Amino acid sequence: MRRNAIITRVLRSKLKKYRRSAKMTQEDLAEKVNLSRAYIGYIEQGRNVPSLETLEKIAKALRVKLSDLF
C-alpha cells in the first residue's frame, strides 16, 4: 500500500473517532473550522486530504494535538 494511502486511512479513522468522542456531528465540526459539512465528510471518507493549516484547525476544534490525528 502506498504511503499516502496509509496516511489517509489513518487520518480518516482518527478524525471520525475524535469527532465522535467530542460528541460532534460533521456539521458541528465544519462550523467550528469554517468548512462545509461535505468537506469534513470527504476527509472522513478519504476522498480529500486537507492542508496542514486545515488539519491544525480541526485538531484545535477537537481539542487534540495535531500529532494525535496520525
Residue pairs with C-beta under 8 A, 6 or more apart in sequence:
4 49
7 49
7 70
8 46
8 49
9 46
10 70
11 43
11 49
11 55
11 69
11 70
12 43
12 44
12 45
12 46
14 68
14 69
14 70
15 43
15 44
15 58
15 69
16 44
18 62
18 64
18 68
18 69
19 25
19 26
19 29
19 40
19 44
19 62
22 29
22 62
22 63
24 32
24 62
25 37
26 37
26 40
26 41
26 44
27 37
29 40
29 58
29 61
29 62
30 36
30 37
30 39
30 40
32 61
33 54
33 57
33 58
33 61
34 57
35 54
39 48
39 50
42 48
43 49
43 50
50 58
55 66
55 69
56 66
58 69
59 65
59 66
59 68
59 69
